[in-house]
């Protein structure tokens, strides 16, 4: 659905870029939308999508060549005022400020704005792959440690905070962090497997290293409609949600039948994405549920696939009916 809008609304590339940080979305882009990936324009968001695809299954590997600067600041442009002050103080204390690639240490300016900024997320992802030391500094309230911030294992008590402390006071901590070992441990695509227990166990556990198992791409598996969607019962709608692992939707669509599902599909296409998802999130909150943006997109994709299957089945049935009529008329003509 979003891919179809890209041509007329380039801003949709930003939405797809944000989604493409999730592995299941990347799998769908690779397996189902190869033509879309081959025709991506030179827009920053479009190139960000392509970079996420190319970085799939990348391993951590310390980057040492070309690292000639002390620190790089990763922040949202909306936090420019406070980040500029931090940068000025770092320069006064003889820090050499560079980019994500050529710096040995990364200072992530934590805020709601940077959390929702795909450029920040892409830069931190690259820094993690390059095994860079990442320092966290909270620069604006309010903020929440969720979404991709969770992957950084942020401990708020250990994070620097320019809101509760002056910039001058946190500089020694930044310098201390930069002097420590810069590199995170390199990680290869291997997994640790515990050998099965035996009757003659030794006092030590034995471990063997073996390549990680290859998982097939995650695909949305729509339930093939055996009757028209408009005739579905509410139980069939819930079953369809369960089959597609749409956990939140299986709860909020409890009283939806096929006609209601089609109406929701129509409304979601006529409304702006942020409008419909906010309304759905409000329904989820009333039931103590949380609807992620990724699940909303998966719902849209599964529903599109379901409608496509129904159209194909109806078209085949129509062709079959016409063919039978033609054969029947031919037989009558021969008899006469």
Legacy VTK file of the C-alpha trace (Angstrom):
# vtk DataFile Version 3.0
C-alpha trace
ASCII
DATASET POLYDATA
POINTS 336 float
0.000 0.000 0.000
2.743 2.483 0.960
4.856 1.477 -2.027
1.998 2.398 -4.352
1.876 5.894 -2.830
5.600 6.617 -3.205
5.398 7.836 -6.777
2.867 10.559 -5.987
3.892 11.234 -2.383
7.702 11.042 -1.926
7.303 11.634 1.820
6.078 8.035 2.067
9.698 6.950 1.547
10.374 8.305 5.044
7.695 6.000 6.474
9.094 2.968 4.656
12.614 3.902 5.775
11.492 3.950 9.400
9.823 0.565 8.962
12.806 -0.939 7.155
14.825 -1.046 10.382
12.690 -4.081 11.291
13.942 -7.388 9.916
10.502 -8.710 8.919
9.858 -5.616 6.784
13.272 -6.027 5.137
12.420 -9.666 4.368
9.172 -8.604 2.714
10.918 -5.932 0.646
13.515 -8.433 -0.559
11.125 -11.290 -1.316
8.129 -9.368 -2.645
9.247 -5.960 -3.858
12.505 -6.447 -5.726
11.369 -4.094 -8.506
10.728 -1.360 -5.945
14.265 -1.719 -4.564
15.803 -1.588 -8.047
14.016 1.661 -8.898
14.669 3.628 -5.707
15.386 7.321 -6.395
18.282 9.312 -4.955
16.215 10.765 -2.113
17.947 10.377 1.294
15.087 8.280 2.689
15.066 6.011 -0.366
18.810 5.487 -0.081
18.311 4.787 3.622
15.940 1.954 2.700
18.520 0.540 0.308
21.246 0.784 2.947
19.119 -1.152 5.447
18.585 -3.875 2.851
22.308 -4.048 2.102
23.157 -4.192 5.823
20.901 -7.189 6.445
22.777 -9.896 8.369
25.883 -7.703 8.659
28.286 -8.619 11.457
30.015 -6.373 13.945
33.549 -5.610 12.915
35.795 -2.924 14.477
36.545 -0.093 12.066
40.069 1.217 12.577
41.048 2.663 9.211
40.317 6.352 8.781
39.358 6.908 12.437
41.094 10.204 13.195
38.548 12.142 15.267
37.612 11.870 18.931
33.855 12.069 18.887
30.773 12.462 16.711
27.445 13.920 17.849
24.282 12.151 16.699
21.165 14.246 17.190
17.930 15.445 15.672
17.934 18.785 13.884
15.135 19.812 16.264
17.615 19.628 19.153
20.052 21.917 17.349
20.153 24.643 20.015
21.300 22.475 22.934
23.498 20.260 20.738
25.290 23.335 19.417
26.188 24.301 22.992
27.557 20.821 23.680
29.619 20.983 20.499
31.048 24.399 21.397
32.104 23.164 24.836
33.715 20.061 23.370
35.727 22.198 20.959
36.863 24.437 23.836
38.231 21.344 25.571
40.190 20.322 22.460
37.894 17.534 21.295
38.146 16.770 17.593
34.583 16.368 16.294
34.016 14.259 13.204
31.415 11.998 11.610
30.087 8.591 12.594
32.572 6.818 10.327
35.770 8.712 11.173
35.269 9.128 14.944
36.263 6.670 17.630
33.411 7.580 19.983
29.748 8.481 19.442
27.644 10.824 21.580
23.935 10.101 21.074
21.746 13.016 22.137
18.684 11.281 23.567
15.277 12.893 23.026
11.898 12.040 21.551
12.991 13.828 18.390
16.155 11.768 17.923
14.209 8.575 18.658
11.862 9.295 15.762
14.645 10.468 13.436
15.613 7.740 10.970
18.919 9.487 10.265
19.892 9.103 13.930
18.800 5.476 13.982
20.795 4.704 10.834
23.910 6.419 12.228
23.734 4.502 15.517
23.149 1.254 13.680
26.314 1.873 11.667
28.216 2.767 14.846
27.134 -0.477 16.503
28.265 -2.497 13.475
31.614 -0.673 13.578
31.920 -1.504 17.307
32.123 2.164 18.294
31.794 3.276 21.902
28.396 4.983 22.305
27.850 7.594 25.028
24.270 8.515 25.853
23.330 12.057 26.793
19.755 13.116 27.559
19.174 16.557 26.063
15.440 17.180 26.287
12.354 16.331 28.330
9.978 14.599 28.046
11.428 11.432 26.569
10.723 7.715 26.752
13.189 4.870 26.477
11.341 2.688 23.998
11.332 1.816 20.300
14.916 1.358 19.016
16.357 2.994 22.140
15.607 -0.323 23.858
18.235 -2.048 21.715
20.932 0.165 23.260
20.201 -1.090 26.795
19.972 2.476 28.047
20.326 2.786 31.817
19.017 6.228 32.674
20.994 6.452 35.909
24.239 5.956 33.977
23.329 8.297 31.125
24.652 11.837 31.015
21.986 14.477 31.407
22.358 18.121 30.398
18.893 18.865 31.789
19.759 18.108 35.404
23.445 18.965 35.108
25.387 21.650 33.278
27.307 20.895 30.107
30.574 21.807 31.835
29.979 19.147 34.493
29.395 16.312 32.037
32.520 17.048 29.967
34.850 15.100 32.319
32.534 12.086 31.979
32.613 12.358 28.198
36.409 12.571 28.268
36.586 9.569 30.600
34.355 7.513 28.303
36.397 8.458 25.262
39.628 7.365 26.934
38.219 3.933 27.751
38.285 1.084 25.278
36.475 2.373 22.219
35.452 -0.884 20.645
32.575 -3.185 21.405
33.359 -6.890 20.993
33.135 -8.108 17.437
30.268 -10.515 16.807
30.262 -13.129 14.081
27.241 -15.008 12.849
27.687 -17.984 15.138
25.594 -19.417 17.896
26.501 -21.282 21.053
24.843 -24.667 21.443
24.944 -26.653 24.670
25.746 -30.305 24.073
22.938 -32.642 25.164
23.203 -34.155 28.660
24.565 -37.675 28.887
24.815 -40.274 31.613
28.573 -39.613 31.922
28.617 -35.867 32.417
31.867 -34.197 33.273
32.208 -31.458 35.832
32.387 -28.863 33.061
29.757 -27.923 30.511
30.917 -28.456 26.944
30.013 -26.019 24.215
30.357 -26.215 20.476
30.207 -23.426 17.958
28.191 -23.959 14.835
26.850 -21.651 12.132
23.557 -19.991 12.922
20.589 -21.744 11.322
19.271 -20.173 8.159
15.741 -18.952 8.656
13.401 -18.583 5.749
12.089 -15.050 5.164
9.155 -14.027 7.288
6.069 -13.734 5.151
2.527 -12.690 5.879
0.313 -15.691 5.339
-3.221 -14.591 4.546
-6.064 -17.005 4.970
-7.356 -17.912 1.528
-10.980 -16.790 1.431
-13.314 -19.732 0.939
-16.253 -17.362 0.771
-16.690 -13.677 0.169
-15.142 -11.522 2.859
-18.357 -9.561 3.245
-20.012 -12.784 4.420
-17.416 -13.566 7.081
-18.511 -13.940 10.675
-16.687 -12.186 13.494
-15.029 -15.502 14.393
-13.601 -15.802 10.876
-12.200 -12.282 11.156
-10.494 -13.186 14.445
-9.138 -16.410 12.923
-7.674 -14.410 10.040
-6.002 -12.041 12.527
-4.581 -14.974 14.486
-3.248 -16.632 11.326
-1.383 -13.437 10.488
-0.182 -12.934 14.087
-1.985 -9.609 14.399
-2.309 -9.854 18.163
-3.662 -6.382 18.857
-6.162 -6.533 16.000
-7.468 -9.912 17.140
-8.539 -8.159 20.361
-9.945 -4.881 19.034
-11.783 -6.521 16.101
-13.635 -8.973 18.336
-17.050 -7.701 17.210
-16.100 -7.117 13.566
-17.607 -9.232 10.816
-16.607 -9.261 7.153
-18.548 -6.120 6.261
-16.942 -4.217 9.130
-13.489 -5.414 8.041
-14.071 -4.145 4.502
-15.323 -0.834 5.901
-12.153 -0.525 7.991
-10.066 -1.248 4.894
-11.891 1.516 3.020
-11.503 4.037 5.857
-7.796 3.251 6.266
-7.212 4.013 2.590
-9.242 7.197 2.570
-7.592 8.579 5.724
-4.026 9.688 6.373
-1.946 6.859 7.915
-1.242 8.755 11.151
-4.955 9.519 11.589
-6.156 5.941 11.327
-3.343 4.514 13.457
-4.019 7.064 16.210
-7.678 6.068 16.240
-6.761 2.384 16.400
-4.263 3.048 19.177
-6.972 4.805 21.177
-9.162 1.707 20.835
-6.233 -0.431 21.977
-5.559 1.714 25.037
-9.161 1.285 26.165
-8.477 -2.451 26.351
-5.017 -2.119 27.851
-3.309 -3.051 24.578
-0.442 -1.523 22.625
-0.547 -1.242 18.834
2.839 -0.799 17.188
3.259 0.937 13.852
4.836 -2.228 12.473
1.753 -4.294 13.304
-0.443 -1.656 11.678
1.591 -1.934 8.461
1.481 -5.735 8.643
-2.298 -5.494 9.004
-2.473 -3.303 5.893
-0.241 -5.694 3.947
-2.189 -8.779 5.042
-5.496 -7.102 4.200
-4.213 -6.062 0.765
-3.121 -9.631 0.115
-6.469 -10.977 1.289
-8.403 -8.656 -1.018
-6.087 -9.521 -3.898
-6.688 -13.234 -3.375
-10.428 -12.712 -3.308
-10.311 -10.698 -6.534
-8.257 -13.410 -8.233
-10.616 -16.155 -7.095
-13.681 -14.214 -8.222
-12.045 -13.466 -11.568
-11.193 -17.133 -12.102
-14.727 -18.133 -11.161
-16.077 -15.563 -13.600
-13.820 -16.831 -16.396
-14.802 -20.416 -15.619
-18.490 -19.506 -15.715
-18.111 -17.733 -19.052
-16.188 -20.689 -20.465
-18.888 -23.109 -19.354
-21.552 -20.933 -20.933
-19.589 -20.823 -24.176
-19.184 -24.608 -24.227
-22.863 -25.077 -23.394
-23.950 -22.749 -26.207
-21.603 -24.545 -28.588
-23.186 -27.896 -27.791
-26.679 -26.495 -28.362
-25.599 -25.030 -31.698
-24.184 -28.393 -32.793
-27.397 -30.176 -31.825
-29.522 -27.777 -33.839
LINES 1 337
336 0 1 2 3 4 5 6 7 8 9 10 11 12 13 14 15 16 17 18 19 20 21 22 23 24 25 26 27 28 29 30 31 32 33 34 35 36 37 38 39 40 41 42 43 44 45 46 47 48 49 50 51 52 53 54 55 56 57 58 59 60 61 62 63 64 65 66 67 68 69 70 71 72 73 74 75 76 77 78 79 80 81 82 83 84 85 86 87 88 89 90 91 92 93 94 95 96 97 98 99 100 101 102 103 104 105 106 107 108 109 110 111 112 113 114 115 116 117 118 119 120 121 122 123 124 125 126 127 128 129 130 131 132 133 134 135 136 137 138 139 140 141 142 143 144 145 146 147 148 149 150 151 152 153 154 155 156 157 158 159 160 161 162 163 164 165 166 167 168 169 170 171 172 173 174 175 176 177 178 179 180 181 182 183 184 185 186 187 188 189 190 191 192 193 194 195 196 197 198 199 200 201 202 203 204 205 206 207 208 209 210 211 212 213 214 215 216 217 218 219 220 221 222 223 224 225 226 227 228 229 230 231 232 233 234 235 236 237 238 239 240 241 242 243 244 245 246 247 248 249 250 251 252 253 254 255 256 257 258 259 260 261 262 263 264 265 266 267 268 269 270 271 272 273 274 275 276 277 278 279 280 281 282 283 284 285 286 287 288 289 290 291 292 293 294 295 296 297 298 299 300 301 302 303 304 305 306 307 308 309 310 311 312 313 314 315 316 317 318 319 320 321 322 323 324 325 326 327 328 329 330 331 332 333 334 335
